[in-house]
């Protein structure tokens, strides 16, 4: 199962001044999500999604990229003062419909690669490993354990794939006010703490 989102992710590191330690930030721009993940000290990992068509980041120098990032990020992030050389990756959904072949099983990115919009690729891979270890510990034969792990992971796996795919595609909808509707939904989620906590639990521990 595959889909090209028509987006690319620029990945690298940025140096920030006055950024609260340990804070991760994701900003949903018109082009796609822009995320900062803490690495320690004044360094943050950058994942910067842009529409592939008309993407002008490639033609910018470091100073111009710093200026654009500061314009896109909220004031609470502090100030971007430097950016490392960035690498660009095409973004698409690639998910295997069957994970098991004999005594082999696909897990993590070998089973599915997702859009980084919700940051779920690593979480999904960790849950794949957890389920596989549990199945192997209970099983009497390896092929049976692998089939059991595939069956047990199906619900969480496909719910997460569908949710991530929905969010990624929403950036390309040619629907008037789609961006405003998405922003209002995220703002409402921020204020409903119980719903926000339930979503965070799902993102960390999966569909149960």
N, C-alpha and C positions, 0 to 999 in steps of 0.2 A: 504494500500500500504506500503510494508516494504522492507528493504534491509539492510543486515549486511555489513558494510564497512571493516570489518577485522581490525579495528583500535580501540584503546582505548585512552581516554583523562585522563591525570594526572592533577588534579586540586588542587590548594592550593594558598599560598601566598609566595612572595619572598621579601627580603629586598635588596634595591639597593643603591649603592653609586654613586653620581654624575649623576643621571638620571634627565633630564629636567622635571620639574613639569608639570603634566597634559598630558604628552606624552603617547599615546598608540602605541604599536608596534606589528606587526605581521610578523613573519619570516616564509617563506615557505621552510621547510627542506625536505630532501629526504624521511623522515618518515611521514611527515604531517606538518600542521601548528603549530607554537609556538607563543602564544600571551601573551602580558603583558598589563594589564588594570589598570590605576591609581586608588588607593584607598585613597590617601592622605598621606602627609609626605613622608617617605621613603618606603612605602608599596605598592606593586603592586599585583594584582590578576594574577595568572598563569594558562593558559590553554595550555597543552603540549600534542600534539597528536603524537602517535607512532603506528607503525604496531603491532598488537597484537602478531602475530607469531614472536618469537625471541626477544621480548621486554625485555631488560635487566635492565630497570630502577628499577624494583621491587627489584633486588638484590643489588642495590647500597645504600651506606649510605649517610647521608646528605652532607658530605664533597665532596663525589664523584659526587653527583647530582649538587652541586654548580659548580664544575669544568666543568662538561659537559655542563651546561647551559651557562657558560661564553664562552665556545668554540663555541656554536651554535649562540649566539646573536651577533649583529653587535656592533662595538666599541661605537657608539653614545649612546647606552643604558647605558653605564657606567659599573659598576661591581656588579654582584650578590654576596652578602656577607653572606646571610643566606636564607634558604628555610624551610617552615613549613612542618609538616607531610602532605603527598600528598594522595589523594584518587583517585582511578582509576574507570572510567566509560566506559563501552562498547559503541561504537558509531554506530548508525544505523539510517536509515530513517524510520519513522512511521507516515503515513499521512492517516487520515480518508477521504474516498471518499465522504461521505455524513455527514454533520455536524448537521442536524436538525432531531429531533424526537419529534413530538408533540409540547410541550411548552418548550423543552430543546434544547440548542445549544452548541456545543463544540467550544471553542475559545482558542487561545494561545497554550500551550503545550498539552492541551487535544485534540486539533485538529491536531497538527503536532509537531513532534520533529525532529529537523534538525541537521546535522553535524555542528559543530561550525566554520567551515572554513571561512565563511563570516560574522559570528556574527549576523545572521539575525533572530534568534528565538525570541528574545525580541521585536525587531522592528515589526515583523510580528504579534505578539500577541497584541502590542499596537494598530496597525492599525485595528485588529479584533475588539477591544473594541470600538475604535472611530466609526467604521461603524455600530456596533450594537447599540450604543447609538443614532446615527443619525436615524437609521431605527425605533427604538422604539419611538422616538420623533414625527415621521411623521405618524405612523401607527394607525389604528383604532382597530386592534386586535393583540395579541401577536404572535400567530402562523404565521400570515401573515408577521409580522415584521421580524421574524426569517428567514423565507424563503427569504425575500427580502435581508436581510443581507448576507445570504449564497450566493445568486446570485451575489450581488455586490462585494463580496470579491473573487470570483472565479478567475478572471484574475490575479490580483496581487498575490494571494496565490499560484497558480500553476506556474506562472513565477518564483517566488522566490524559490519554492521547486525545480523546474527543474534546475535553475542556481546553487543552493547550491549542489544539487546532482551531477551535472556535475563536479564541482570543486573537490568535495570529491573523486569521482571515478578516477579523473585524477592522483591521487597519486598512484594508483594501476595498471595503464596501463603498460603492459610489452612492450612498444614501445620504440625503440632506440631514444634517444634525446628528449623524451617527457618532461623531466625536464628542458632541455635547452630551448625548445620552450615555456614552461610556464614562465620561467624566462624572456625571451626576451619580451613576451607579457606584463608582469607586468612592465618591465622597460619602454616599449613604452608608456604604460598608464600613468606612472609617468610624462612623458615629454609632453603629449598632455593635456593641462590644461582644455580645454573645455570638452573633453571626460571624463576626470577624475571628473570634477564637475558634469556632467550629471549622471555619475555612482553613485556618492555620494548622489545626490538628490534622485535617485531611491532607493538606499539602505535605506535612511531615511524615504522617504514619499511613496514609493511603485510605482507599475506600474499604470499609469493613461491613 
